[in-house]
Amino acid sequence: MRIAITGSTGLIGSELVRSLRADGHDVVRLVRRPPSAPDEVRWDPRSQEVDTAGLTGCTAVVHLAGAGVGDHRWTASYKREIRDSRVLGTRAVATALAAMDTPPRVLVSGSAIGYYGDTGDRRTDETASAGTGFLPDVCVDWEAAARPAEDAGIRTVFARTGLVVARSGGAWGRLFPVFRLGLGGRLGDGSQYWSFISLHDHIAALRHLIDTDDLTGPVNLTAPEPVTNREATAVMGKYLNRPTLCTVPAPVLRIALGEFADDVLSSQRIIPQRLLDSGFTFAHPRIMDAVRAA
């Protein structure tokens, strides 16, 4: 297949490019600078421009671009960047694909389990409604921005991603150095659920979404067995052979992270029901599998 990808330099995008090319697929990377390689196509989310000529013949588009949620303190300006980078980017891609004479047959558009807000210890699947707060509001607008593609008859899937367990990159990648130094520990009281997925399974799931013709709408990309922060901390300590005696009290987190701390401390027990129902098999269904793999 010929597959176009935005966000191809990020943790997920770069690994997806590698995986697809290893299996002989032709990958086109959308970039926001003048193209400098034959596999690059120009796009500009801010001006809503996409060079659709470079997408001719694409079977699928995987849209992963967006500013990192935890990369900076949540000032008013950075919250706008988080939202705009997702909404404007998705709208640009969806509108451009809808206008093509022969559009790709599927758009896999990034989203996040932040859609559900704080779910406590309630097992939550794709049938749940949106939560309340900044991240749920962003996710609702993010997914709605893909409507031009849906209206044009392009199969559109929203990959609602959980915490990706990877050795480097992403939120979990920041934990490994801390734990290796013996400074790892619970965040808050550790009772909040973390819905994780290994990097390997995340890439496999994205490819499953591309290939499975009857999957549309939201699909949770999380492992089937969410764990509490306390349980994840214990597993990290075990496999890195380091103590996990440190704790970061909630008030300290709020001082360090500001508003973002409330999302770090929130609990999300998310179940990938639609992935499971569609026949997807996880290589790393348990937290110890995912950490060992990373």
N, C-alpha and C positions, 0 to 999 in steps of 0.2 A: 504494500500500500504506500501511498504518498500521504504523509501526515504533517500538518503544520502545528507548531507549538509556540505559544508566548510564554515568557518567563523561563526560557530555556537555560539560563545561567544559574538559576536557583537550585536549591537542594533537590527538589522533586524534578524540576524540568531537566536538569543536566543528566540525572540518572535515567529519566524516561528516554531522552535522546540516545544515550548509550545502549539501553536495552533494545529499543526499536532497531537501531542500526545494526546491532549484533545479529538480529534475525533477518537482516536483508531489506528492511523497509527504507524508503526514501523519506528523509526528514527535512522539512523546511522550518527555519527558525525566524520568527518575527522579531526584528530589532528596531530600537528607537533612534538609531543613528544611520548615517548613510551606509548601505550594505557594502561589505568589504570581502565577501566570500560568495561563491556560487549558490550556497544553500541558504542565504539570508534574503529576507524580504522586509521592506521598510513599513513601519506603521507608527502612528503618532496618536495616542489616546486623547491627548489634550485637544488636538485639532480635529479629532474624529476621522483621521485619514488612514486608510489601509490600502496597500498596493495589491489589489485583488488579482492583477495579472500574474503575480508570482504564486498565487494559490491555485491556479488552473490545474485541474487533475487531482486535487487533494480529495482523498476519501473522507478524512476526518480532520478536525481542528481541536486541539487541546489547549484551553485558555487557562493559564496558571499565574499570570502576572498580577502583582499587587504589592503594595508597601508592607513591610514586616510589622505585624501587630505589636511585637515586643521589642522592636529595634530602638525606640526612643520613648522618652517620657510622654505621656498623653497630654500635651498642650493642646489648646484649641486648634492651632494651625496643623499639628500633626494628626489630630483626629480627622480634620478635613482631608489630609493626604491619604490616610487609611481608607476613607470612604471614596474619595474621588478616584484614586488609583484603581479601585475595583469597579465602581459603577461606570465611570467614563470608559475604562478599558473594555469592559464587557459590552457596553452599548456600541462602541466602535466596531468591535469584532462581529457582533450579531447583525448590526445594520449592514455592514459590508458583505457578509455572507448571504444575507437575504436578497441583496441586489444582484448577485451573480447569476448569469444565465444557467450555469450548471454548478450549483453550490455543493459543498461536501454533504455527505449523507448524515453526518453526525457532528454535533458540537458537544464536547465534554468541557463544561465550564466549572472552574473552581468555586468552591463555597466552603463553609466550615460548620462544625457542630456548635459553634457559637450561636448559630440560629436558634437553638433551643433555650439559651440562657441557663440559669441555675436550675437543674432538675433534681437536686438533692440525691436521695438514694433510690429514686424511682427509675425503673428500667424504661428507657425511652427509645422508640424507633421512629421511622420516617412519617408515621401517621400523626405525630404530635405537632401542635401548632407552635408558632414562634414565641419565644420568651420576650421579656422586656429588658430594655437597657440599650447601651450604645452598640455592642456587637450584634445582638439580635436585629436591631434596626438596620445596621449595615448589611447584614446577610440578606434580609428581606429585599432591600433595594438592589443589592448585588445580583440576586437571582432574577428579579423583575427586569433588570436591564437586558436580559437575554431574550426578551419577548419577541423582538423582530425576527429572530431566527426561528422561534417556535411558530410564529404566525406564518412564516414562509414554508412551513412543513418540514423543516430540518429537525431530525430527532435530537432533542436537547436533554442532556443529563447533567445534574448538579452534583459534583463530587464533594459532599460535606465531610471534610477532612478532620480527623482528630489529631492528637499529639503524635507526631512521627518520631519513632525511636531510631535515631541515627547517631553514629559516632561523632560526626562533625556536621554543623549546619542545623538550622532550626532551633526550636526551644530546647529540645532534649540534648542537642549537641553542646549546649552551654552547661549542662549538668555534669557531663563526664569529667571535665577538668577539675571541677569543685570536689567531686567525690574521690577522684584520684589523690587529691591533696588531703583526704581525710576530713574534709569540712562539710560533707554532705549530711543532710538530715531532713526532718519533716518541715513542711511549710504550713504555718499555722498549727492546728491540732492534728493535721494529717488525715482527717476523716473524709475529706472531699474525694469524690471519685475522679479518676483520670481515665479517659477513654483514649487508648493508645493504638498505634498500628506500627508494625515494623516497616522500614523503608522498602524492603523486598516486597512485602505484601501490598504496600501502597502502589508501587509500580505495577505489580501484577493486577491489582484491582482496576487501575486506570485502563490498562489494556483490555481487561474484561468488559469495561463499560464501552469501549470502542467496538468490541466484537459482538456484543450481545444485543441483537436488533430489537428485542422487546423491552429493553430497559429505557425508560424515560423519566424525567423529573428527578426528585432528590434521591440520592443513594448515600448512606452513611459509610464512610471509609474509616472504620475503626475495627479493632479486633473484637471477637465475640465475648471476651471475658474482661470487662473493665475492672480496674483495681483501685483501691484507695491510695492516696499519696503515701500513707504510712507503709502499705504493702510494697509499693514501687520503691520506696526508700530502702527497705530491707533487702530487696532483690539486688538493687544497685550495689549496696554494701557487700553482699555475698559474692557477686561475680567480679567485683573489683578488689575484693579482699581488703576492705577499708572499714573503719568504724563509721557509724552513722549517728553519733551522739549529739551532733549539733542540731538545733532547731531554730527556725526563724519565726518569732512570734508575729501574729497578724499586725499589731501596731507598727512593728519595725518594717514589715513589708510595705505597709501603706506609706511610711515615710520615704522608703527607698524608691518605690515604684509609682506612687501617686494613685490615680484612679484605676490603673491597670491592675493593681494588687487585688481589687475585688474580684476580677476575673480569674486571677491565679488561685484565689481561695475558693472560688465557686466550685460546685460539684456537678459533674456531668456523667451520668451512667448511661451511655449511648450504645444501642445495639444495632449491628449492621443487618437488619432483618432482610432487606431487599437483596443484598449481596448473597446472603445464605440461601434465600429462596431461589435465586437464579443459578445456583449450583457452584458458586465460587468456593474454592478450598483454600484455607489459610495455611501457609507454611509455618507461621509463628503465632498460634492462637493465644498463647499465654505470655504473661509479662516476662517470665524467665527465658522463654524462647526468644523474644524480641531483643532483650538486653544481651543475651549470649550472642545472637547474630550480629548485633552492633559492635 
